[in-house]
Amino acid sequence: MARFEGMGIGLACGSFKSTDVAKKIFGAEQTLQSQMTVEAALARVQARLGVIPQAACDEINKKAHVELLDEEEFRRQYAITNHPVVSLVRAYAAICDGDAGEYVHYGTTSQDIIDTAMMLQLKQAYELIQDKTQKLRDRIAELARQYRDLVMIGRTNDQQALPITLGFKMSTWVDELDRSIERLRESKDRVFVGSFFGAVGTLASLEDRGLEIQQGLMKEVGLGDSRIMWFTSRDRLVELVSNLCILTGTLGRIANEVYNGQRSEVNELSEGFVPGKVGSSTMPHKRNPFIPGEIVSYARLCRSTIVDALGSMEGTNERDVREIGMESEYLARSFCLADAALDRSILLMRDLEVHENGIRRNLDLLGGLIYAEALMMRLSKDYGRLDAHEIIYELAQKAISDNLNFRTLLLTDPRTADKLTEEELDEIMNPSHYIGLSTYFVDTIAGKQ
């Protein structure tokens, strides 16, 4: 077991496949290190202002490394106090020479250290999420440009509708990711602020030096300066989680498209396959969409975290352990799920298979019915739009109900046969002639080749 684990300290991510956030940023040891980093920064600011001796500051910073802590002593203190920050302060002070330990945690309160250290961890994780989202966006944009002109069937309500291009479909994914990237960027200054306000937020213990220390500490650790204490104002954390839930919702939508596209009856898109990859222990032919399935599961799990985050806004008075006690769970959960979903999405898009034969087959699946709108617009010149709609509607429904070929009906029904030549019908029923501005939107959103 890793050092300091099993004590309920830090942001625990569960069993999700989050390597970077779960193992490199969150966890008990990383949390304690973040708190020691804040304590050391506080000492530097206080020493510059003459609040504590410079020698004490130097010793505090020299020992600001979690690997120097005596884990046994920390656990002993924790068993007595049941207070992680008090246990840390005592264990930290114990490894400082002379009387320097007396100045660890000087003039601050536990919640200041917890919140500021937590924000440092969350900011680091947030920037990692930003980088991965940009990487995914760029890969999908590359695919959209590659398949800019590949005509496929567009669907509404899971039913065949009109032709689009695969690049057009993918460009809607890029556009949605762009908005998440924008949200992540725009909220950073608002969300990532530190805390240094004292017991109830008034900075009473440091009197006239409080604001100087507060502003100096925030600059030292690279966080924004909150205008007033936020011990019970947790809306920033809710905004943060909301951004992650929206992002993972987008990843879930993209993964669902691949999941459904991998159905045997559809066979348009699928996760990458290499020899040796197994879909089923009993059915050797199976290629199951496990990766898109994982992404959708992560997205569905992540959305539940916003409920807990919103619940944590209801704290009372100047501090409320009931709301604060929820945060390590929903923050870790949302970040680790987003990180895992991004890793799997990047893998999915890296190895994505596009089955052009299946795409072509599905364009012809309804025997020309997908051109009903184009035919209606053409016949509007002869009959007017309403009558043209009725004629095409009648023939289309007959083709569906009686399992007849739509093109044959058009060439035999006198209302249409007299107006449409076979050559004109071939022209109308060319899918590449009815994709509208699909390629324009690809160029606009994903860029030109």
GUMI-961955 format. One record per residue (C-alpha): chain; residue in three letters; residue number from 1; x, y, z. Coordinates in steps of 0.25 Angstrom, whole numbers, padded with zeros to 4 digits. Layout:
BEGIN
cadena | residuo | num | px | py | pz
A | Ala | NUM | X | Y | Z;
...
REM end
This chain:
BEGIN
cadena | residuo | num | px | py | pz
A | Met | 1 | 0000 | 0000 | 0000;
A | Ala | 2 | 0005 | 0014 | -0003;
A | Arg | 3 | 0009 | 0023 | 0008;
A | Phe | 4 | -0002 | 0030 | 0016;
A | Glu | 5 | -0013 | 0022 | 0009;
A | Gly | 6 | -0025 | 0016 | 0016;
A | Met | 7 | -0027 | 0028 | 0024;
A | Gly | 8 | -0038 | 0035 | 0016;
A | Ile | 9 | -0028 | 0046 | 0012;
A | Gly | 10 | -0028 | 0052 | -0002;
A | Leu | 11 | -0036 | 0050 | -0014;
A | Ala | 12 | -0038 | 0035 | -0017;
A | Cys | 13 | -0042 | 0032 | -0031;
A | Gly | 14 | -0048 | 0017 | -0030;
A | Ser | 15 | -0045 | 0007 | -0040;
A | Phe | 16 | -0047 | 0016 | -0053;
A | Lys | 17 | -0036 | 0015 | -0063;
A | Ser | 18 | -0030 | 0028 | -0060;
A | Thr | 19 | -0015 | 0027 | -0059;
A | Asp | 20 | -0011 | 0042 | -0060;
A | Val | 21 | -0020 | 0048 | -0050;
A | Ala | 22 | -0023 | 0037 | -0041;
A | Lys | 23 | -0008 | 0032 | -0039;
A | Lys | 24 | 0000 | 0045 | -0042;
A | Ile | 25 | -0009 | 0056 | -0036;
A | Phe | 26 | -0019 | 0051 | -0026;
A | Gly | 27 | -0017 | 0042 | -0014;
A | Ala | 28 | -0013 | 0043 | 0000;
A | Glu | 29 | 0002 | 0045 | -0002;
A | Gln | 30 | 0000 | 0055 | -0013;
A | Thr | 31 | -0010 | 0063 | -0005;
A | Leu | 32 | -0001 | 0064 | 0007;
A | Gln | 33 | 0010 | 0069 | -0002;
A | Ser | 34 | 0001 | 0079 | -0007;
A | Gln | 35 | -0003 | 0084 | 0007;
A | Met | 36 | 0012 | 0084 | 0010;
A | Thr | 37 | 0015 | 0093 | -0002;
A | Val | 38 | 0004 | 0103 | 0003;
A | Glu | 39 | 0010 | 0103 | 0017;
A | Ala | 40 | 0024 | 0106 | 0011;
A | Ala | 41 | 0019 | 0117 | 0002;
A | Leu | 42 | 0011 | 0123 | 0014;
A | Ala | 43 | 0024 | 0123 | 0022;
A | Arg | 44 | 0032 | 0130 | 0010;
A | Val | 45 | 0022 | 0141 | 0009;
A | Gln | 46 | 0021 | 0143 | 0024;
A | Ala | 47 | 0036 | 0143 | 0025;
A | Arg | 48 | 0037 | 0154 | 0014;
A | Leu | 49 | 0027 | 0163 | 0022;
A | Gly | 50 | 0035 | 0160 | 0036;
A | Val | 51 | 0023 | 0152 | 0042;
A | Ile | 52 | 0032 | 0140 | 0044;
A | Pro | 53 | 0047 | 0139 | 0045;
A | Gln | 54 | 0055 | 0136 | 0032;
A | Ala | 55 | 0062 | 0125 | 0038;
A | Ala | 56 | 0049 | 0118 | 0042;
A | Cys | 57 | 0044 | 0120 | 0028;
A | Asp | 58 | 0057 | 0114 | 0022;
A | Glu | 59 | 0056 | 0101 | 0030;
A | Ile | 60 | 0041 | 0100 | 0027;
A | Asn | 61 | 0044 | 0100 | 0012;
A | Lys | 62 | 0055 | 0091 | 0013;
A | Lys | 63 | 0046 | 0080 | 0020;
A | Ala | 64 | 0034 | 0083 | 0011;
A | His | 65 | 0035 | 0069 | 0004;
A | Val | 66 | 0025 | 0058 | 0008;
A | Glu | 67 | 0036 | 0047 | 0007;
A | Leu | 68 | 0042 | 0053 | 0019;
A | Leu | 69 | 0030 | 0052 | 0028;
A | Asp | 70 | 0030 | 0041 | 0038;
A | Glu | 71 | 0017 | 0033 | 0034;
A | Glu | 72 | 0017 | 0025 | 0047;
A | Glu | 73 | 0016 | 0038 | 0055;
A | Phe | 74 | 0006 | 0044 | 0045;
A | Arg | 75 | -0003 | 0032 | 0047;
A | Arg | 76 | -0001 | 0033 | 0062;
A | Gln | 77 | -0005 | 0047 | 0062;
A | Tyr | 78 | -0017 | 0044 | 0053;
A | Ala | 79 | -0022 | 0033 | 0063;
A | Ile | 80 | -0022 | 0043 | 0074;
A | Thr | 81 | -0027 | 0056 | 0067;
A | Asn | 82 | -0036 | 0050 | 0056;
A | His | 83 | -0032 | 0063 | 0049;
A | Pro | 84 | -0023 | 0062 | 0036;
A | Val | 85 | -0017 | 0076 | 0036;
A | Val | 86 | -0014 | 0076 | 0051;
A | Ser | 87 | -0007 | 0063 | 0049;
A | Leu | 88 | 0001 | 0068 | 0037;
A | Val | 89 | 0005 | 0081 | 0044;
A | Arg | 90 | 0010 | 0073 | 0056;
A | Ala | 91 | 0017 | 0063 | 0048;
A | Tyr | 92 | 0023 | 0074 | 0039;
A | Ala | 93 | 0027 | 0082 | 0051;
A | Ala | 94 | 0034 | 0070 | 0057;
A | Ile | 95 | 0044 | 0069 | 0045;
A | Cys | 96 | 0048 | 0083 | 0046;
A | Asp | 97 | 0060 | 0087 | 0054;
A | Gly | 98 | 0061 | 0097 | 0065;
A | Asp | 99 | 0048 | 0104 | 0068;
A | Ala | 100 | 0044 | 0106 | 0053;
A | Gly | 101 | 0033 | 0096 | 0055;
A | Glu | 102 | 0026 | 0106 | 0063;
A | Tyr | 103 | 0024 | 0115 | 0051;
A | Val | 104 | 0017 | 0104 | 0042;
A | His | 105 | 0003 | 0108 | 0039;
A | Tyr | 106 | 0005 | 0121 | 0046;
A | Gly | 107 | -0008 | 0130 | 0046;
A | Thr | 108 | -0016 | 0121 | 0037;
A | Thr | 109 | -0027 | 0111 | 0039;
A | Ser | 110 | -0028 | 0097 | 0034;
A | Gln | 111 | -0039 | 0100 | 0023;
A | Asp | 112 | -0030 | 0110 | 0017;
A | Ile | 113 | -0019 | 0100 | 0015;
A | Ile | 114 | -0029 | 0089 | 0011;
A | Asp | 115 | -0036 | 0098 | 0000;
A | Thr | 116 | -0023 | 0104 | -0005;
A | Ala | 117 | -0016 | 0091 | -0006;
A | Met | 118 | -0028 | 0085 | -0013;
A | Met | 119 | -0029 | 0096 | -0023;
A | Leu | 120 | -0014 | 0093 | -0027;
A | Gln | 121 | -0017 | 0079 | -0029;
A | Leu | 122 | -0030 | 0082 | -0037;
A | Lys | 123 | -0024 | 0092 | -0045;
A | Gln | 124 | -0013 | 0082 | -0049;
A | Ala | 125 | -0023 | 0072 | -0053;
A | Tyr | 126 | -0032 | 0082 | -0060;
A | Glu | 127 | -0020 | 0086 | -0069;
A | Leu | 128 | -0017 | 0072 | -0072;
A | Ile | 129 | -0032 | 0070 | -0076;
A | Gln | 130 | -0031 | 0083 | -0085;
A | Asp | 131 | -0019 | 0077 | -0092;
A | Lys | 132 | -0025 | 0063 | -0095;
A | Thr | 133 | -0038 | 0070 | -0099;
A | Gln | 134 | -0030 | 0078 | -0109;
A | Lys | 135 | -0022 | 0066 | -0114;
A | Leu | 136 | -0036 | 0058 | -0116;
A | Arg | 137 | -0042 | 0070 | -0123;
A | Asp | 138 | -0030 | 0071 | -0133;
A | Arg | 139 | -0030 | 0056 | -0136;
A | Ile | 140 | -0045 | 0057 | -0139;
A | Ala | 141 | -0043 | 0069 | -0148;
A | Glu | 142 | -0033 | 0062 | -0156;
A | Leu | 143 | -0042 | 0050 | -0158;
A | Ala | 144 | -0053 | 0060 | -0162;
A | Arg | 145 | -0044 | 0066 | -0173;
A | Gln | 146 | -0040 | 0052 | -0177;
A | Tyr | 147 | -0055 | 0048 | -0179;
A | Arg | 148 | -0060 | 0061 | -0184;
A | Asp | 149 | -0066 | 0056 | -0196;
A | Leu | 150 | -0070 | 0042 | -0192;
A | Val | 151 | -0085 | 0041 | -0194;
A | Met | 152 | -0093 | 0034 | -0184;
A | Ile | 153 | -0107 | 0033 | -0179;
A | Gly | 154 | -0112 | 0043 | -0169;
A | Arg | 155 | -0122 | 0038 | -0158;
A | Thr | 156 | -0132 | 0045 | -0150;
A | Asn | 157 | -0139 | 0037 | -0139;
A | Asp | 158 | -0130 | 0026 | -0142;
A | Gln | 159 | -0137 | 0025 | -0156;
A | Gln | 160 | -0131 | 0027 | -0170;
A | Ala | 161 | -0133 | 0042 | -0174;
A | Leu | 162 | -0124 | 0049 | -0184;
A | Pro | 163 | -0110 | 0048 | -0189;
A | Ile | 164 | -0099 | 0055 | -0181;
A | Thr | 165 | -0084 | 0052 | -0181;
A | Leu | 166 | -0076 | 0046 | -0170;
A | Gly | 167 | -0067 | 0058 | -0169;
A | Phe | 168 | -0080 | 0066 | -0167;
A | Lys | 169 | -0084 | 0057 | -0155;
A | Met | 170 | -0070 | 0057 | -0149;
A | Ser | 171 | -0070 | 0073 | -0150;
A | Thr | 172 | -0082 | 0073 | -0141;
A | Trp | 173 | -0073 | 0066 | -0131;
A | Val | 174 | -0062 | 0076 | -0133;
A | Asp | 175 | -0071 | 0087 | -0131;
A | Glu | 176 | -0076 | 0082 | -0118;
A | Leu | 177 | -0062 | 0079 | -0113;
A | Asp | 178 | -0059 | 0093 | -0117;
A | Arg | 179 | -0069 | 0099 | -0107;
A | Ser | 180 | -0064 | 0090 | -0096;
A | Ile | 181 | -0050 | 0095 | -0098;
A | Glu | 182 | -0056 | 0109 | -0098;
A | Arg | 183 | -0063 | 0106 | -0085;
A | Leu | 184 | -0051 | 0100 | -0079;
A | Arg | 185 | -0042 | 0112 | -0083;
A | Glu | 186 | -0052 | 0123 | -0079;
A | Ser | 187 | -0055 | 0118 | -0065;
A | Lys | 188 | -0041 | 0116 | -0060;
A | Asp | 189 | -0039 | 0130 | -0054;
A | Arg | 190 | -0052 | 0129 | -0048;
A | Val | 191 | -0051 | 0115 | -0042;
A | Phe | 192 | -0037 | 0114 | -0037;
A | Val | 193 | -0035 | 0123 | -0025;
A | Gly | 194 | -0028 | 0120 | -0012;
A | Ser | 195 | -0033 | 0122 | 0002;
A | Phe | 196 | -0026 | 0130 | 0013;
A | Phe | 197 | -0036 | 0136 | 0023;
A | Gly | 198 | -0035 | 0130 | 0037;
A | Ala | 199 | -0045 | 0123 | 0046;
A | Val | 200 | -0058 | 0130 | 0041;
A | Gly | 201 | -0052 | 0138 | 0029;
A | Thr | 202 | -0049 | 0151 | 0035;
A | Leu | 203 | -0034 | 0150 | 0036;
A | Ala | 204 | -0035 | 0154 | 0051;
A | Ser | 205 | -0022 | 0147 | 0055;
A | Leu | 206 | -0013 | 0155 | 0047;
A | Glu | 207 | -0020 | 0168 | 0048;
A | Asp | 208 | -0014 | 0178 | 0038;
A | Arg | 209 | -0004 | 0168 | 0031;
A | Gly | 210 | -0015 | 0159 | 0027;
A | Leu | 211 | -0018 | 0164 | 0013;
A | Glu | 212 | -0003 | 0166 | 0010;
A | Ile | 213 | -0001 | 0151 | 0014;
A | Gln | 214 | -0013 | 0146 | 0006;
A | Gln | 215 | -0009 | 0153 | -0007;
A | Gly | 216 | 0005 | 0149 | -0006;
A | Leu | 217 | 0001 | 0135 | -0003;
A | Met | 218 | -0008 | 0134 | -0015;
A | Lys | 219 | 0003 | 0140 | -0024;
A | Glu | 220 | 0013 | 0130 | -0018;
A | Val | 221 | 0005 | 0118 | -0021;
A | Gly | 222 | -0001 | 0123 | -0035;
A | Leu | 223 | -0016 | 0124 | -0031;
A | Gly | 224 | -0026 | 0135 | -0032;
A | Asp | 225 | -0030 | 0144 | -0020;
A | Ser | 226 | -0044 | 0142 | -0015;
A | Arg | 227 | -0051 | 0155 | -0011;
A | Ile | 228 | -0056 | 0149 | 0001;
A | Met | 229 | -0056 | 0136 | 0009;
A | Trp | 230 | -0063 | 0124 | 0002;
A | Phe | 231 | -0063 | 0113 | 0013;
A | Thr | 232 | -0078 | 0111 | 0010;
A | Ser | 233 | -0078 | 0117 | -0004;
A | Arg | 234 | -0075 | 0105 | -0012;
A | Asp | 235 | -0081 | 0109 | -0026;
A | Arg | 236 | -0067 | 0110 | -0032;
A | Leu | 237 | -0066 | 0095 | -0030;
A | Val | 238 | -0080 | 0093 | -0036;
A | Glu | 239 | -0076 | 0100 | -0048;
A | Leu | 240 | -0064 | 0092 | -0050;
A | Val | 241 | -0071 | 0079 | -0048;
A | Ser | 242 | -0082 | 0084 | -0058;
A | Asn | 243 | -0071 | 0086 | -0069;
A | Leu | 244 | -0066 | 0072 | -0067;
A | Cys | 245 | -0080 | 0066 | -0068;
A | Ile | 246 | -0083 | 0074 | -0081;
A | Leu | 247 | -0070 | 0069 | -0086;
A | Thr | 248 | -0072 | 0055 | -0083;
A | Gly | 249 | -0086 | 0056 | -0088;
A | Thr | 250 | -0080 | 0060 | -0102;
A | Leu | 251 | -0070 | 0048 | -0101;
A | Gly | 252 | -0082 | 0039 | -0098;
A | Arg | 253 | -0089 | 0044 | -0110;
A | Ile | 254 | -0077 | 0042 | -0119;
A | Ala | 255 | -0075 | 0028 | -0114;
A | Asn | 256 | -0090 | 0024 | -0116;
A | Glu | 257 | -0089 | 0028 | -0130;
A | Val | 258 | -0077 | 0017 | -0131;
A | Tyr | 259 | -0085 | 0007 | -0123;
A | Asn | 260 | -0097 | 0008 | -0131;
A | Gly | 261 | -0088 | 0009 | -0144;
A | Gln | 262 | -0082 | -0004 | -0140;
A | Arg | 263 | -0095 | -0012 | -0140;
A | Ser | 264 | -0094 | -0024 | -0150;
A | Glu | 265 | -0106 | -0019 | -0158;
A | Val | 266 | -0100 | -0005 | -0159;
A | Asn | 267 | -0085 | -0007 | -0160;
A | Glu | 268 | -0081 | 0007 | -0163;
A | Leu | 269 | -0071 | 0010 | -0151;
A | Ser | 270 | -0064 | 0002 | -0141;
A | Glu | 271 | -0053 | 0002 | -0131;
A | Gly | 272 | -0039 | -0003 | -0136;
A | Phe | 273 | -0036 | -0017 | -0137;
A | Val | 274 | -0023 | -0025 | -0136;
A | Pro | 275 | -0021 | -0040 | -0136;
A | Gly | 276 | -0022 | -0046 | -0122;
A | Lys | 277 | -0033 | -0036 | -0118;
A | Val | 278 | -0045 | -0044 | -0113;
A | Gly | 279 | -0059 | -0040 | -0113;
A | Ser | 280 | -0065 | -0052 | -0106;
A | Ser | 281 | -0061 | -0065 | -0098;
A | Thr | 282 | -0071 | -0073 | -0105;
A | Met | 283 | -0074 | -0067 | -0119;
A | Pro | 284 | -0061 | -0066 | -0127;
A | His | 285 | -0066 | -0057 | -0137;
A | Lys | 286 | -0070 | -0046 | -0128;
A | Arg | 287 | -0064 | -0032 | -0129;
A | Asn | 288 | -0070 | -0025 | -0117;
A | Pro | 289 | -0070 | -0009 | -0116;
A | Phe | 290 | -0064 | -0010 | -0102;
A | Ile | 291 | -0056 | 0003 | -0103;
A | Pro | 292 | -0068 | 0012 | -0108;
A | Gly | 293 | -0076 | 0005 | -0097;
A | Glu | 294 | -0066 | 0008 | -0086;
A | Ile | 295 | -0067 | 0023 | -0091;
A | Val | 296 | -0082 | 0023 | -0090;
A | Ser | 297 | -0082 | 0017 | -0076;
A | Tyr | 298 | -0072 | 0027 | -0071;
A | Ala | 299 | -0080 | 0038 | -0077;
A | Arg | 300 | -0093 | 0033 | -0070;
A | Leu | 301 | -0086 | 0031 | -0057;
A | Cys | 302 | -0080 | 0045 | -0057;
A | Arg | 303 | -0093 | 0052 | -0059;
A | Ser | 304 | -0097 | 0048 | -0045;
A | Thr | 305 | -0086 | 0056 | -0039;
A | Ile | 306 | -0093 | 0069 | -0042;
A | Val | 307 | -0104 | 0065 | -0033;
A | Asp | 308 | -0095 | 0063 | -0021;
A | Ala | 309 | -0087 | 0076 | -0025;
A | Leu | 310 | -0100 | 0084 | -0025;
A | Gly | 311 | -0104 | 0078 | -0012;
A | Ser | 312 | -0091 | 0083 | -0006;
A | Met | 313 | -0096 | 0098 | -0008;
A | Glu | 314 | -0105 | 0097 | 0003;
A | Gly | 315 | -0096 | 0099 | 0015;
A | Thr | 316 | -0100 | 0108 | 0026;
A | Asn | 317 | -0093 | 0120 | 0034;
A | Glu | 318 | -0078 | 0122 | 0032;
A | Arg | 319 | -0073 | 0107 | 0031;
A | Asp | 320 | -0081 | 0094 | 0029;
A | Val | 321 | -0074 | 0081 | 0030;
A | Arg | 322 | -0086 | 0074 | 0024;
A | Glu | 323 | -0084 | 0080 | 0010;
A | Ile | 324 | -0068 | 0080 | 0011;
A | Gly | 325 | -0069 | 0065 | 0014;
A | Met | 326 | -0075 | 0062 | 0001;
A | Glu | 327 | -0065 | 0069 | -0008;
A | Ser | 328 | -0053 | 0059 | -0008;
A | Glu | 329 | -0063 | 0048 | -0014;
A | Tyr | 330 | -0070 | 0056 | -0025;
A | Leu | 331 | -0058 | 0064 | -0029;
A | Ala | 332 | -0049 | 0051 | -0030;
A | Arg | 333 | -0060 | 0044 | -0037;
A | Ser | 334 | -0063 | 0054 | -0047;
A | Phe | 335 | -0048 | 0057 | -0051;
A | Cys | 336 | -0044 | 0042 | -0051;
A | Leu | 337 | -0056 | 0039 | -0060;
A | Ala | 338 | -0053 | 0050 | -0069;
A | Asp | 339 | -0039 | 0046 | -0070;
A | Ala | 340 | -0042 | 0032 | -0073;
A | Ala | 341 | -0053 | 0035 | -0083;
A | Leu | 342 | -0043 | 0044 | -0090;
A | Asp | 343 | -0032 | 0034 | -0091;
A | Arg | 344 | -0041 | 0024 | -0096;
A | Ser | 345 | -0047 | 0034 | -0106;
A | Ile | 346 | -0033 | 0037 | -0111;
A | Leu | 347 | -0030 | 0022 | -0113;
A | Leu | 348 | -0044 | 0020 | -0120;
A | Met | 349 | -0041 | 0032 | -0130;
A | Arg | 350 | -0027 | 0028 | -0132;
A | Asp | 351 | -0030 | 0014 | -0137;
A | Leu | 352 | -0044 | 0017 | -0142;
A | Glu | 353 | -0049 | 0008 | -0154;
A | Val | 354 | -0058 | 0014 | -0165;
A | His | 355 | -0065 | 0003 | -0173;
A | Glu | 356 | -0067 | 0009 | -0186;
A | Asn | 357 | -0074 | -0003 | -0192;
A | Gly | 358 | -0084 | -0003 | -0181;
A | Ile | 359 | -0087 | 0012 | -0183;
A | Arg | 360 | -0089 | 0010 | -0197;
A | Arg | 361 | -0099 | -0002 | -0195;
A | Asn | 362 | -0107 | 0006 | -0185;
A | Leu | 363 | -0109 | 0018 | -0195;
A | Asp | 364 | -0116 | 0008 | -0204;
A | Leu | 365 | -0123 | 0001 | -0193;
A | Leu | 366 | -0137 | 0007 | -0195;
A | Gly | 367 | -0137 | 0006 | -0210;
A | Gly | 368 | -0137 | 0021 | -0213;
A | Leu | 369 | -0147 | 0026 | -0202;
A | Ile | 370 | -0136 | 0035 | -0196;
A | Tyr | 371 | -0138 | 0044 | -0208;
A | Ala | 372 | -0153 | 0046 | -0205;
A | Glu | 373 | -0150 | 0061 | -0201;
A | Ala | 374 | -0142 | 0064 | -0213;
A | Leu | 375 | -0153 | 0058 | -0222;
A | Met | 376 | -0164 | 0066 | -0215;
A | Met | 377 | -0156 | 0078 | -0217;
A | Arg | 378 | -0154 | 0075 | -0232;
A | Leu | 379 | -0169 | 0071 | -0234;
A | Ser | 380 | -0173 | 0084 | -0227;
A | Lys | 381 | -0170 | 0091 | -0240;
A | Asp | 382 | -0181 | 0083 | -0247;
A | Tyr | 383 | -0192 | 0081 | -0236;
A | Gly | 384 | -0188 | 0091 | -0225;
A | Arg | 385 | -0182 | 0087 | -0212;
A | Leu | 386 | -0194 | 0082 | -0204;
A | Asp | 387 | -0199 | 0073 | -0216;
A | Ala | 388 | -0185 | 0068 | -0219;
A | His | 389 | -0183 | 0064 | -0204;
A | Glu | 390 | -0196 | 0056 | -0204;
A | Ile | 391 | -0192 | 0049 | -0217;
A | Ile | 392 | -0178 | 0045 | -0212;
A | Tyr | 393 | -0184 | 0042 | -0198;
A | Glu | 394 | -0194 | 0032 | -0204;
A | Leu | 395 | -0183 | 0025 | -0213;
A | Ala | 396 | -0173 | 0025 | -0202;
A | Gln | 397 | -0182 | 0018 | -0192;
A | Lys | 398 | -0187 | 0008 | -0202;
A | Ala | 399 | -0173 | 0004 | -0205;
A | Ile | 400 | -0171 | 0002 | -0190;
A | Ser | 401 | -0184 | -0005 | -0187;
A | Asp | 402 | -0183 | -0014 | -0199;
A | Asn | 403 | -0168 | -0016 | -0200;
A | Leu | 404 | -0167 | -0010 | -0214;
A | Asn | 405 | -0156 | -0003 | -0221;
A | Phe | 406 | -0158 | 0012 | -0219;
A | Arg | 407 | -0151 | 0015 | -0232;
A | Thr | 408 | -0160 | 0006 | -0240;
A | Leu | 409 | -0172 | 0012 | -0234;
A | Leu | 410 | -0168 | 0026 | -0239;
A | Leu | 411 | -0166 | 0021 | -0253;
A | Thr | 412 | -0179 | 0014 | -0254;
A | Asp | 413 | -0189 | 0023 | -0247;
A | Pro | 414 | -0194 | 0033 | -0257;
A | Arg | 415 | -0194 | 0045 | -0248;
A | Thr | 416 | -0178 | 0044 | -0247;
A | Ala | 417 | -0175 | 0036 | -0259;
A | Asp | 418 | -0180 | 0047 | -0268;
A | Lys | 419 | -0171 | 0057 | -0261;
A | Leu | 420 | -0158 | 0050 | -0258;
A | Thr | 421 | -0149 | 0043 | -0268;
A | Glu | 422 | -0140 | 0031 | -0264;
A | Glu | 423 | -0128 | 0040 | -0266;
A | Glu | 424 | -0134 | 0051 | -0258;
A | Leu | 425 | -0137 | 0041 | -0247;
A | Asp | 426 | -0123 | 0036 | -0247;
A | Glu | 427 | -0118 | 0050 | -0245;
A | Ile | 428 | -0127 | 0052 | -0233;
A | Met | 429 | -0124 | 0039 | -0227;
A | Asn | 430 | -0109 | 0041 | -0227;
A | Pro | 431 | -0106 | 0043 | -0212;
A | Ser | 432 | -0094 | 0052 | -0215;
A | His | 433 | -0104 | 0062 | -0221;
A | Tyr | 434 | -0112 | 0064 | -0209;
A | Ile | 435 | -0102 | 0066 | -0197;
A | Gly | 436 | -0105 | 0081 | -0197;
A | Leu | 437 | -0094 | 0089 | -0190;
A | Ser | 438 | -0088 | 0077 | -0183;
A | Thr | 439 | -0074 | 0080 | -0189;
A | Tyr | 440 | -0075 | 0095 | -0186;
A | Phe | 441 | -0078 | 0092 | -0171;
A | Val | 442 | -0066 | 0082 | -0170;
A | Asp | 443 | -0057 | 0093 | -0176;
A | Thr | 444 | -0062 | 0103 | -0166;
A | Ile | 445 | -0061 | 0095 | -0154;
A | Ala | 446 | -0050 | 0085 | -0156;
A | Gly | 447 | -0042 | 0093 | -0166;
A | Lys | 448 | -0038 | 0090 | -0180;
A | Gln | 449 | -0028 | 0080 | -0184;
REM end
